[in-house]
Amino acid sequence: MTKIGGTTKRYYKETRGMKVSGGQFVKAGTTLTREGHRWKPGHNVVGLNHLSAICDGEVYFTRKKGNYKRAVTVIHIKPVAAKKKTQTN
């Protein structure tokens, strides 16, 4: 009997990497990257290899020099401003 479908090894290789793009709105707890050493956490982002958003907001990226002058991408979340309720009389 033959096994139909992909292997788990292939699945793990395919699901690595960036999960969101710049300018995209994300909610708190959303996974931004998976298994990557080339991305570093910035403002409102936590994690080492699996980066996650702390708060709701818009994703943006910056570049900086890492170890040995290697470029590193830093992922930030710009928080959404709280909506103020206005009362009309």
C-alpha positions in Angstrom: 0.0 0.0 0.0 1.4 3.4 -0.9 1.1 6.5 1.1 -0.7 9.4 -0.6 0.2 13.0 0.2 3.3 14.8 1.4 5.6 13.9 4.2 5.9 15.8 7.4 9.5 16.7 6.6 8.3 18.5 3.4 5.4 20.2 5.4 7.8 21.7 7.9 10.1 23.1 5.2 7.2 24.6 3.3 5.6 26.4 6.3 8.8 28.2 7.4 9.3 31.9 6.8 7.4 35.1 6.7 3.6 34.9 7.3 2.6 38.6 6.9 3.6 41.4 4.6 4.3 45.1 5.2 1.3 47.3 5.7 -0.9 44.4 6.6 -3.2 44.7 9.7 -2.6 42.0 12.3 -4.3 41.1 15.6 -2.6 40.4 18.9 -1.0 37.0 19.0 -0.7 36.6 15.3 2.4 34.7 14.2 4.6 36.9 12.0 7.5 34.6 11.1 8.4 30.9 11.7 11.9 29.5 12.2 14.0 32.4 10.9 17.2 33.8 12.1 17.2 36.7 9.6 14.3 38.5 11.3 14.5 40.2 14.6 11.7 41.5 16.9 11.1 45.2 17.1 8.4 47.4 18.8 5.4 45.4 20.0 6.9 42.1 18.7 8.1 39.1 20.9 9.9 35.9 20.3 13.2 34.5 19.0 12.6 32.2 16.1 8.8 32.4 16.1 7.9 36.1 16.1 4.4 37.1 17.3 2.5 40.4 17.6 1.8 41.8 21.1 -1.0 44.2 20.1 -3.3 44.9 17.2 -1.8 47.1 14.5 0.0 47.5 11.2 3.2 45.7 10.3 6.3 47.6 9.0 9.9 46.6 8.5 13.3 48.3 8.9 16.8 47.1 8.0 19.9 47.4 10.2 23.4 45.9 10.4 23.7 42.8 12.4 26.7 40.8 13.5 29.6 40.9 11.0 27.9 43.6 9.0 25.2 41.2 7.8 21.9 43.0 7.1 19.0 42.1 9.5 15.3 42.9 9.0 13.5 44.1 12.1 9.8 43.7 12.3 7.7 46.3 14.1 4.0 46.8 14.8 2.5 50.3 14.7 -0.4 50.1 17.2 -3.9 51.1 16.3 -5.0 54.4 17.9 -8.0 53.9 20.3 -11.2 55.2 18.8 -12.7 58.0 20.9 -16.4 58.0 21.4 -18.1 61.3 20.8 -21.3 62.2 22.4 -23.8 64.3 20.5 -26.5 66.3 22.3 
